[in-house]
Amino acid sequence: MTTLFISDLHLEESRPDITGAFLGFLKEEAPGAEKLYILGDFFEAWIGDDERTPLQEQVAAALRALSENGTRIFLMHGNRDFLLGEDFCDRAGATLLDDPTLIDLQGTPTLLMHGDSLCTADVEYQKFRANMRNPQTQKLILARPLKDRQRMARQLRELSMATNRGKAEDIMDVTPDEVVRVMENHNVSQLIHGHTHRPAEHELEVNGEAAKRIVLGDWDENVWWLDSRPGQKPELKKTPL
């Protein structure tokens, strides 16, 4: 059965073209798939399951329809939507995954990640990530009024954009040694992740054997997905947005 992977759609009201492309993907590519994995940054921002905007409700309903037709849906947190919770997943008919998660993909042990934790050269970001992923920090954030969280999300986004403009390109990519370390720790020869917006397939060596790292693309100019079928190599695919 077919298994599909996507990430980094960054869904938001200001990009109805991406929302339309995603809804089209659910109607054209996803039907009949056994599983759909969404590996983080599904939404550009997520400040709590209680927000429930028309966009969020539309997306949840579309996922629920796919789920009710037999496709199992899995969601993983990204660096933009790390507050996405079980309430949204229940509405969407999806299962929330840990980062990382180990799966069996057509007989190959495969590690799934969002990918931001692999960018260890960005020390400043890793400190921020550790703080934001702390359950106590998240509890405090979610306890704040909705309007406060909306304002905080805008401020964090502006800060992130300003900070990233001053960073070297290699700092915002994965650290090769960290990739190998993580894959060796999980004893896998295949890793799938997003985050970097640099879709590609990388050959590497893990535990003295050939291995592969597959990077999913972001949905800015193209629709990117990974298509995995029995007896075939996983294939990165794209169509214009």
C-alpha positions in Angstrom: 0.0 0.0 0.0 1.1 3.6 -0.7 2.5 5.7 2.1 2.8 9.5 1.6 4.9 12.1 3.4 4.6 15.9 3.3 5.9 18.7 5.5 6.4 22.5 5.7 3.2 23.6 4.1 3.1 26.6 6.5 -0.7 26.9 6.0 -2.0 30.4 6.7 -4.8 32.7 5.7 -2.5 34.9 3.6 -1.6 32.0 1.3 -4.9 30.6 0.0 -3.0 29.1 -2.9 -1.2 26.7 -0.6 -4.5 25.8 1.1 -6.0 25.1 -2.2 -3.1 23.0 -3.3 -3.3 21.0 -0.1 -7.0 20.3 -0.5 -6.4 19.3 -4.1 -3.6 17.0 -2.9 -6.1 15.3 -0.6 -8.5 14.7 -3.4 -6.0 13.8 -6.2 -3.0 12.1 -4.6 -4.0 10.9 -1.1 -7.2 8.8 -1.8 -6.4 5.1 -1.6 -3.1 5.7 0.3 -2.7 3.6 3.4 -0.9 6.3 5.4 -0.2 10.0 5.2 2.5 11.5 7.4 2.7 15.3 7.9 6.2 16.0 9.4 5.8 19.4 11.0 5.2 23.0 10.1 1.9 22.0 8.7 0.7 25.5 9.8 2.7 28.7 9.8 1.7 29.3 13.4 -0.3 27.4 16.0 -1.1 29.1 19.3 -3.5 26.5 20.8 -6.3 24.1 19.7 -8.8 26.6 21.1 -8.2 29.2 18.3 -10.3 27.3 15.7 -10.1 29.7 12.7 -12.1 29.0 9.5 -8.8 27.8 7.9 -8.1 25.4 10.7 -11.6 24.0 10.7 -11.6 23.6 6.9 -8.3 21.7 7.1 -9.4 19.5 10.0 -12.6 18.6 8.1 -10.7 17.7 4.9 -8.3 15.5 6.9 -11.2 13.8 8.7 -12.9 13.0 5.4 -9.7 11.3 4.2 -9.3 9.4 7.4 -12.9 8.2 7.2 -12.2 6.8 3.8 -9.5 4.6 5.2 -6.2 6.6 5.1 -4.4 6.7 8.5 -3.1 10.2 9.1 -0.1 11.1 11.4 1.0 14.6 12.5 4.4 15.6 13.9 5.2 19.0 15.5 7.4 21.4 13.7 9.1 24.5 14.9 6.1 26.6 13.9 3.2 24.5 15.2 4.7 22.8 18.3 1.6 23.7 20.3 -0.7 21.7 18.0 -2.5 19.2 20.3 -4.7 16.2 20.7 -8.0 18.2 20.3 -7.1 19.2 16.8 -5.9 15.7 16.0 -9.2 14.3 17.2 -11.1 16.7 14.9 -8.9 15.8 12.0 -8.9 12.0 12.6 -5.1 12.1 13.0 -2.6 10.6 15.4 0.1 12.9 17.0 3.6 11.5 16.7 6.7 12.0 18.8 9.8 13.5 17.2 11.6 11.3 16.3 9.5 8.3 15.5 10.7 5.0 14.1 8.5 3.2 11.5 8.7 0.2 9.2 8.4 1.6 5.7 7.9 -1.1 3.2 10.2 -3.4 5.2 12.9 -0.7 5.9 13.3 0.7 9.4 12.9 4.4 8.8 13.3 7.3 11.2 10.9 10.3 10.9 11.8 13.7 12.2 10.8 17.3 11.6 14.5 18.1 11.2 15.1 21.2 13.3 16.8 19.3 16.1 19.4 18.2 13.5 20.6 21.8 13.0 22.9 21.8 15.9 25.2 24.5 14.5 22.4 27.0 15.3 23.1 27.1 19.0 20.8 30.1 19.6 17.9 28.3 18.0 18.5 25.0 19.9 18.3 26.9 23.2 15.0 28.5 22.1 13.7 25.1 20.9 14.5 23.4 24.2 12.7 26.1 26.1 9.6 26.0 23.8 9.4 22.2 23.9 9.4 22.2 27.7 6.0 21.1 28.9 6.0 23.7 31.7 6.7 26.5 29.3 3.9 25.3 27.0 1.5 25.1 29.9 2.2 28.7 30.8 1.8 29.9 27.2 -1.5 28.1 26.7 -2.8 29.6 30.0 -2.5 33.1 28.5 -5.5 34.7 26.9 -6.0 34.0 23.1 -5.3 37.5 22.1 -2.0 37.5 24.0 -0.9 34.3 22.3 -1.9 35.8 18.9 0.3 38.8 19.6 3.1 36.6 20.8 3.0 34.5 17.7 3.3 37.6 15.5 6.3 38.8 17.5 8.1 35.5 17.4 7.6 35.3 13.7 9.0 38.8 13.1 11.9 38.0 15.4 12.6 34.7 13.5 12.6 36.4 10.1 14.9 39.1 11.3 17.3 36.6 13.0 17.4 34.2 10.0 18.4 37.0 7.6 21.6 37.4 9.5 22.6 33.7 9.7 24.9 31.9 7.3 23.1 29.3 5.1 25.1 26.4 6.5 24.0 27.2 10.0 20.4 26.7 9.1 21.0 23.3 7.5 21.4 20.0 9.3 24.8 19.1 10.9 26.1 16.1 9.0 27.7 14.5 12.1 24.4 14.9 14.1 22.5 13.1 11.3 24.9 10.2 11.5 24.8 10.1 15.3 21.0 10.1 15.4 20.7 7.4 12.7 23.3 5.3 14.5 21.5 5.7 17.8 18.3 4.4 16.3 20.0 1.8 14.2 18.4 2.9 10.9 19.7 3.3 7.3 16.9 5.7 6.2 15.8 9.1 7.6 13.0 11.3 6.3 12.6 14.9 7.5 11.6 18.4 6.5 12.4 21.8 8.0 15.3 22.9 5.9 13.3 23.6 2.7 16.1 21.8 0.7 14.4 18.8 -0.9 16.9 16.2 -1.9 18.0 12.6 -1.4 21.4 12.3 0.3 23.5 9.1 0.3 25.7 8.6 3.4 27.3 6.0 5.5 25.9 4.9 8.9 27.4 2.1 11.0 29.7 1.3 8.1 26.9 0.7 5.6 25.1 2.7 2.9 22.3 4.9 4.2 19.9 7.5 2.8 18.5 10.8 4.1 15.4 12.1 2.3 14.5 15.8 2.7 10.9 16.9 2.0 10.3 20.2 0.3 8.3 23.2 1.5 5.1 24.3 -0.3 6.0 27.7 -1.4 6.4 27.5 -5.2 5.8 23.7 -5.6 3.8 20.9 -4.0 6.3 18.4 -2.7 5.6 14.9 -1.4 7.4 11.5 -1.0 5.6 8.5 -2.5 6.5 5.1 -1.1 5.1 1.9 -2.5 5.9 -1.8 -2.0 8.8 -3.0 -4.1 9.8 0.5 -5.2 12.3 3.1 -4.0 10.6 6.1 -2.3 10.2 8.8 -4.8 10.3 12.6 -4.2 7.6 14.2 -6.4 6.6 17.8 -7.1 4.1 19.8 -9.1 3.9 23.5 -9.5 1.8 25.2 -6.8 
